[in-house]
Amino acid sequence: MTWTLRPAETGDEDAVVALWRDCGLVIPANDPAGDFRRARGRIGSEIFVADADGAIVGSAMIGHDGHRGWVYYLATTPSWRGQGVARSLIAHAEAWMIERDIPKLHLLVRHTNTGVIGFYETQGFKVHPVAMLQKVLLPASAE
Ligand SMILES: CC(C)(COP(=O)(O)OP(=O)(O)OC[C@H]1O[C@@H](n2cnc3c(N)ncnc32)[C@H](O)[C@@H]1OP(=O)(O)O)[C@@H](O)C(=O)NCCC(=O)NCCS
């Protein structure tokens, strides 16, 4: 099973949002199509997909604020898990940050999804004891 990583194109929106839904990453407060449009192809952010003969089997939204890099919507379609797709997306995110001189990579894990922490630990991440504070500024953008 092979795949290539590439930036998402505008025409990928429906497939990428479907992947995020299939992977349990969309909650009612989210606007995944809006998230796709806000992040794709921007100066400080991009969405990368794992493309297997035209089928999107993985994704990662990545971006930076000049200080920290962030990963969101990391997902591998269930039938492609355990092949290294997410590992390749994380490696790509790390290279993307280093190219931009961003020294740290962060991500958030929902308290309902702590089973995924083991994956991130295999990729060298460590849990940090911080509190995340949030203020909602626009509807349907709560996470
Ligand atoms: C988490 C997820 C992206 C992993 O995708 P994947 O493509 O199967 O991961 P990989 O095949 O690249 O796995 C890399 C390594 O992590 C390990 N791993 C994968 N999931 C793991 C888990 N939940 N706990 C511990 N280790 C895990 C693999 O065994 C593999 O180990 P190896 O390098 O020793 O072989 C996938 O399970 C998924 O899409 N989950 C649902 C969406 C989600 O929760 N995303 C994260 C939001 S914070």
The ligand as an SDF file (V2000), in Angstrom:
LIG
                    3D

 48 50  0  0  0  0  0  0  0  0999 V2000
   -4.2000    8.2510   15.2420 C   0  0  0  0  0  0  0  0  0  0  0  0
   -4.1720    7.8830   13.7700 C   0  0  0  0  0  0  0  0  0  0  0  0
   -4.0630    9.1730   12.9330 C   0  0  0  0  0  0  0  0  0  0  0  0
   -2.9600    6.9630   13.5160 C   0  0  0  0  0  0  0  0  0  0  0  0
   -2.9170    6.7240   12.1300 O   0  0  0  0  0  0  0  0  0  0  0  0
   -2.0910    5.5010   11.4780 P   0  0  0  0  0  0  0  0  0  0  0  0
   -1.8610    5.8880   10.0490 O   0  0  0  0  0  0  0  0  0  0  0  0
   -2.7530    4.2160   11.7520 O   0  0  0  0  0  0  0  0  0  0  0  0
   -0.7170    5.5450   12.2880 O   0  0  0  0  0  0  0  0  0  0  0  0
    0.6750    4.9280   11.7990 P   0  0  0  0  0  0  0  0  0  0  0  0
    0.4050    3.6760   11.0150 O   0  0  0  0  0  0  0  0  0  0  0  0
    1.4770    5.9740   11.1250 O   0  0  0  0  0  0  0  0  0  0  0  0
    1.3340    4.5330   13.1980 O   0  0  0  0  0  0  0  0  0  0  0  0
    2.6380    4.9090   13.5620 C   0  0  0  0  0  0  0  0  0  0  0  0
    2.9940    4.1700   14.8360 C   0  0  0  0  0  0  0  0  0  0  0  0
    2.0840    4.5210   15.8880 O   0  0  0  0  0  0  0  0  0  0  0  0
    1.4850    3.3520   16.4350 C   0  0  0  0  0  0  0  0  0  0  0  0
    0.1090    3.7040   16.7950 N   0  0  0  0  0  0  0  0  0  0  0  0
   -0.9010    4.0190   15.9720 C   0  0  0  0  0  0  0  0  0  0  0  0
   -2.0130    4.3320   16.6840 N   0  0  0  0  0  0  0  0  0  0  0  0
   -1.6680    4.1760   17.9940 C   0  0  0  0  0  0  0  0  0  0  0  0
   -2.3670    4.3530   19.2340 C   0  0  0  0  0  0  0  0  0  0  0  0
   -3.6570    4.7440   19.2700 N   0  0  0  0  0  0  0  0  0  0  0  0
   -1.6840    4.1310   20.3850 N   0  0  0  0  0  0  0  0  0  0  0  0
   -0.3900    3.7570   20.3810 C   0  0  0  0  0  0  0  0  0  0  0  0
    0.3410    3.5730   19.2270 N   0  0  0  0  0  0  0  0  0  0  0  0
   -0.3150    3.7890   18.0720 C   0  0  0  0  0  0  0  0  0  0  0  0
    1.5510    2.3430   15.3070 C   0  0  0  0  0  0  0  0  0  0  0  0
    1.5000    1.0330   15.8090 O   0  0  0  0  0  0  0  0  0  0  0  0
    2.8860    2.6720   14.6920 C   0  0  0  0  0  0  0  0  0  0  0  0
    3.9490    2.1100   15.4560 O   0  0  0  0  0  0  0  0  0  0  0  0
    5.2960    1.6010   14.7360 P   0  0  0  0  0  0  0  0  0  0  0  0
    5.9320    2.8410   14.1150 O   0  0  0  0  0  0  0  0  0  0  0  0
    6.0680    1.0200   15.8650 O   0  0  0  0  0  0  0  0  0  0  0  0
    4.8440    0.6260   13.6860 O   0  0  0  0  0  0  0  0  0  0  0  0
   -5.4730    7.1030   13.3740 C   0  0  0  0  0  0  0  0  0  0  0  0
   -5.6710    6.0460   14.2970 O   0  0  0  0  0  0  0  0  0  0  0  0
   -6.7220    7.9530   13.3110 C   0  0  0  0  0  0  0  0  0  0  0  0
   -7.0450    8.5350   12.2650 O   0  0  0  0  0  0  0  0  0  0  0  0
   -7.4600    8.0500   14.4570 N   0  0  0  0  0  0  0  0  0  0  0  0
   -8.7210    8.7890   14.4720 C   0  0  0  0  0  0  0  0  0  0  0  0
   -8.4960   10.2910   14.3470 C   0  0  0  0  0  0  0  0  0  0  0  0
   -7.7330   10.8810   15.5250 C   0  0  0  0  0  0  0  0  0  0  0  0
   -8.0120   10.5750   16.6700 O   0  0  0  0  0  0  0  0  0  0  0  0
   -6.7670   11.7760   15.2060 N   0  0  0  0  0  0  0  0  0  0  0  0
   -5.9770   12.4570   16.2120 C   0  0  0  0  0  0  0  0  0  0  0  0
   -6.6560   13.6960   16.6890 C   0  0  0  0  0  0  0  0  0  0  0  0
   -5.7540   14.4640   18.0340 S   0  0  0  0  0  0  0  0  0  0  0  0
  1  2  1  0
  2  3  1  0
  2  4  1  0
  2 36  1  0
  4  5  1  0
  5  6  1  0
  6  7  2  0
  6  8  1  0
  6  9  1  0
  9 10  1  0
 10 11  2  0
 10 12  1  0
 10 13  1  0
 13 14  1  0
 14 15  1  0
 15 16  1  0
 15 30  1  0
 16 17  1  0
 17 18  1  0
 17 28  1  0
 18 19  1  0
 18 27  1  0
 19 20  2  0
 20 21  1  0
 21 22  1  0
 21 27  2  0
 22 23  1  0
 22 24  2  0
 24 25  1  0
 25 26  2  0
 26 27  1  0
 28 29  1  0
 28 30  1  0
 30 31  1  0
 31 32  1  0
 32 33  2  0
 32 34  1  0
 32 35  1  0
 36 37  1  0
 36 38  1  0
 38 39  2  0
 38 40  1  0
 40 41  1  0
 41 42  1  0
 42 43  1  0
 43 44  2  0
 43 45  1  0
 45 46  1  0
 46 47  1  0
 47 48  1  0
M  END
$$$$
